[in-house]
């Protein structure tokens, strides 16, 4: 799925699509939030949750590699790459 298509989905559908088709690259903690970074199609998605909870607060999308800066030490690439 391309960035523009994904962006049109409701956040619930975005989260569902990320779990099924996204590649989880890394997780990190920022203040009281748990962030998970996914690669999907031609973009990246950063899922924000309160620490210790599974409810997604929002999903931040980006395409520019500069958005990966905070994750570089923790990124785990899928084996099939």
Secondary structure, 3 states (H helix, E strand, C coil): CCHHHHHHCCHHHHHHHHHHHCEEEEEEEECCEEEEEEEECCEEEEEEEECCCCCEEEEEEECCHHHHHHHCCCCCCCCCC
